[in-house]
Amino acid sequence: MRKIGVFWIVDGKVDGFREPVENGEDYGDTVQPSCDHFTYWDRFVLRYPKLKLMEYDEIPRGRVVYDRRKNRFVILSSKEVLNNRELVRSICQFYGLDENIELRRDEHYEI
């Protein structure tokens, strides 16, 4: 099942929050995750104690949303993450996505 959510890259691996599209929140033509990086960070660092002294925006991150108008999933992240084919493949696996995706750079995620 394909999902949406927010993710981080920790030690070269993708991890984060994911949920079915039906549980997301409408925002214009997109369905956004019901949880954002800031909100999910406290739960996330429980799995990665070494990150406890860091802020949620100090490591590579991004989000996956669904674009209803284009009928496809969109991965939003930094240029560095999106230019790494292995990371994009890992993000797709984590969220159960196929080739019908759009990669969209978002300066919000640049470190």
C-alpha positions as CSV (number, residue, x, y, z in Angstrom):
1,M,0.0,0.0,0.0
2,R,1.3,3.4,-1.0
3,K,1.7,6.0,1.8
4,I,2.5,9.6,2.6
5,G,4.5,11.0,5.5
6,V,7.6,12.8,6.7
7,F,11.1,11.2,6.7
8,W,14.7,11.7,7.8
9,I,17.9,10.2,6.5
10,V,19.9,8.7,9.4
11,D,23.1,6.9,8.7
12,G,22.1,6.6,5.0
13,K,18.8,5.0,5.8
14,V,15.2,6.3,5.4
15,D,13.0,6.3,8.5
16,G,10.1,8.4,9.7
17,F,6.3,8.7,9.8
18,R,4.0,7.1,7.2
19,E,0.3,6.7,6.9
20,P,-2.3,5.8,4.2
21,V,-3.3,8.7,1.9
22,E,-6.9,8.4,3.3
23,N,-5.6,9.5,6.7
24,G,-3.9,12.6,5.4
25,E,-5.1,16.2,5.3
26,D,-6.3,18.0,2.2
27,Y,-4.2,21.0,1.3
28,G,-5.1,22.5,-2.1
29,D,-4.6,19.8,-4.8
30,T,-2.5,17.7,-2.4
31,V,-3.0,15.3,0.5
32,Q,-0.4,16.1,3.2
33,P,0.7,13.9,6.1
34,S,-1.3,14.5,9.3
35,C,2.0,14.8,11.2
36,D,4.9,17.2,10.4
37,H,8.6,17.0,11.3
38,F,8.4,19.2,14.3
39,T,5.5,17.3,15.8
40,Y,6.9,13.8,15.2
41,W,10.5,14.6,16.2
42,D,10.1,13.7,19.9
43,R,8.8,10.2,19.0
44,F,11.4,9.8,16.3
45,V,14.5,10.5,18.5
46,L,13.4,7.7,20.9
47,R,14.6,5.3,18.1
48,Y,17.8,7.3,17.6
49,P,19.1,8.5,21.0
50,K,22.2,10.0,19.4
51,L,19.9,12.6,17.8
52,K,18.4,13.8,21.1
53,L,20.6,16.9,21.3
54,M,19.8,17.9,17.7
55,E,16.9,19.8,16.2
56,Y,14.5,18.2,13.7
57,D,15.8,20.3,10.9
58,E,19.6,19.5,11.4
59,I,19.6,16.2,9.4
60,P,18.5,15.5,5.9
61,R,14.7,15.2,5.7
62,G,11.7,15.5,3.4
63,R,8.1,14.5,2.9
64,V,5.9,12.5,0.6
65,V,2.5,13.9,-0.4
66,Y,-0.1,12.9,-2.9
67,D,-1.0,15.2,-5.8
68,R,-4.7,14.5,-6.7
69,R,-4.6,16.7,-9.8
70,K,-1.6,14.8,-11.3
71,N,-2.6,11.5,-9.7
72,R,0.9,10.8,-8.4
73,F,3.0,10.9,-5.3
74,V,5.5,13.7,-4.8
75,I,8.8,13.4,-2.9
76,L,9.8,16.8,-1.5
77,S,13.3,17.2,-0.2
78,S,16.7,18.8,-0.7
79,K,18.7,18.7,-3.9
80,E,21.3,16.5,-2.2
81,V,18.7,13.8,-1.3
82,L,16.8,14.0,-4.6
83,N,20.0,13.7,-6.7
84,N,20.9,10.4,-4.8
85,R,19.2,7.6,-6.8
86,E,19.8,5.1,-4.0
87,L,18.1,7.4,-1.4
88,V,15.2,8.0,-3.8
89,R,14.8,4.3,-4.3
90,S,14.9,3.8,-0.5
91,I,12.2,6.5,0.0
92,C,10.0,4.8,-2.6
93,Q,10.5,1.4,-0.8
94,F,9.7,2.9,2.6
95,Y,6.5,4.5,1.3
96,G,5.5,1.7,-1.1
97,L,5.7,3.9,-4.2
98,D,6.2,2.9,-7.8
99,E,7.7,4.8,-10.7
100,N,4.8,7.2,-11.0
101,I,6.4,9.8,-8.7
102,E,7.5,13.3,-9.0
103,L,10.7,14.6,-7.4
104,R,10.4,18.2,-6.2
105,R,13.2,20.2,-4.7
106,D,12.1,22.3,-1.7
107,E,14.5,24.8,-0.3
108,H,12.8,24.4,3.0
109,Y,14.7,21.1,3.4
110,E,18.1,22.4,2.5
111,I,20.6,22.1,5.4
